[in-house]
Amino acid sequence: MGVAQELSRHIRAHDLPDPFKTREVYRRHWHGLDLPEKAKPALDVLEDAGWIRPLELGHASGRPSEAWVINPEVYAHGK
């Protein structure tokens, strides 16, 4: 199973909050998604497919966080 498919399975299972941060994906150590370098391409694929969209966060100090909103259609139609 590809990493985008693995992530989509977890999204459909409601294993992530909505919205969620990128780090919430790799900190769970799911198969193939245990590092930022592995999680980001899966997120990009799901963004391109319309499953998720980026959420703009305000910046405090330090590195900005990347967050995502899940498309409700994913749950409604089993996309």
Disulfide bonds with the S-S distance in Angstrom:
none
